Amino acid sequence: MCSRILPGLSGTAVLVFSFMSQAPASSVVTYSEHIEPIITAKCVPCHADGSVAPFKLDSYELVRKHSGLVRFQSMSKAMPPIWATSERGKFGAIAPLTDEEIVLIQRWMQGGMQEGDAQESVKPRSELPAWKLDKKNITLDVFSESDKTLSEGAPYWRIQSVPLLGMAFNLRGFYVEADAPSVVRSVSLAWVPANHPLAVAKNQESFGSMNLPGENLIGVWAPGYAAWQLPENAFLRIPADATLVAQVLYRPTGKAESSRVRVHLQMSATPKFRVHWRSADYGDFVIPAGASPVMKLDLPIKSGDKILAIWPEARFYATRYRVLADSESAKPVTLFDTMRWDPYWNGNYSFEEPIALGGGTKLTGEVGYSNDDRCLMNEDRTPEPVPSGSGVRQEVFRLHVLVMSVTE
């Protein structure tokens, strides 16, 4: 978040010229044959009617109209905003642009943006999972239809509590729908007991952290990522006295819009494997003025546990967040790595398949922070020491890992 440099820009530029020099001079790149499949797979899921992006890219005319922005965002690898990677598979439902795809986009634009043979209009795919219509689902409104977002300013978070069922239940998954999809960037869910302060939260301001222990977390929904859903027969136990807590990240669009989001909960029909979040918190710390420290914390994994997801927590002074799995019997594995940490673009970091690492494995969370004059948080101000805490100019360092174990 602190960096002013667009990661990947210079390296991609070198690749473009390298690839172009090897391409046959007579080859013609057209929208219909080469570009439309890329736009359909990587852009249209968000840039379509009723989706989250502020403009559409579901036709040749619209892609051409926004070609300057498409070129810049593809060259910088800023879009799609799925920046986290893992040696154990992808996180996003939408894959990042490949270097070859970026080269094709640049060649198409430099060649005059030819349309080619007209094709049928792109049909945006639905993100809604099939279980949304399951009769076992429960739908809860977070905020009401009359509640409105801010019209201007930077993205912001609000916390809202919602009463649950009044009885314990086994949760398998959830999905979110927003009245105004273009203003909602993410929704983080947790639960708290009735006597917790957040149990009565109403439009409460936050700065990206609910400051809850792992035992209270549920999961994260964000556009571009798969719905939060556990493997078959797995469940997360929600106690009888629980209140749902939703932290919603809004992005103002220039006008006040409905802030209501609907959370669809799916119950586990055959609960067998219980899941829970295991957490590590760095605790109190201070980032000195002008410093760029790298901080680490460890989280042991028990024998027989399988890892389902990672929930990293850091704020605006963080630049990179990664999680390594280390054991005595194997070389270290990178489970999570983002060279471009940005709290405004976090997602559902669930693995496609449960990961078994074996007993004795230790997870190490590693965060690089920047508190010098290059950090955007210090723009037009002299850097000052940054303490840990929940304020806008404070930091956190937590690592939460969702693990699955067999119930007795």
Summary of the structure (lengths in Angstrom):
residues: 408
radius of gyration: 22.1
end to end distance: 44.0
largest distance: 71.1
contacts: 1274
relative contact order: 0.17
helix: 18%
strand: 35%
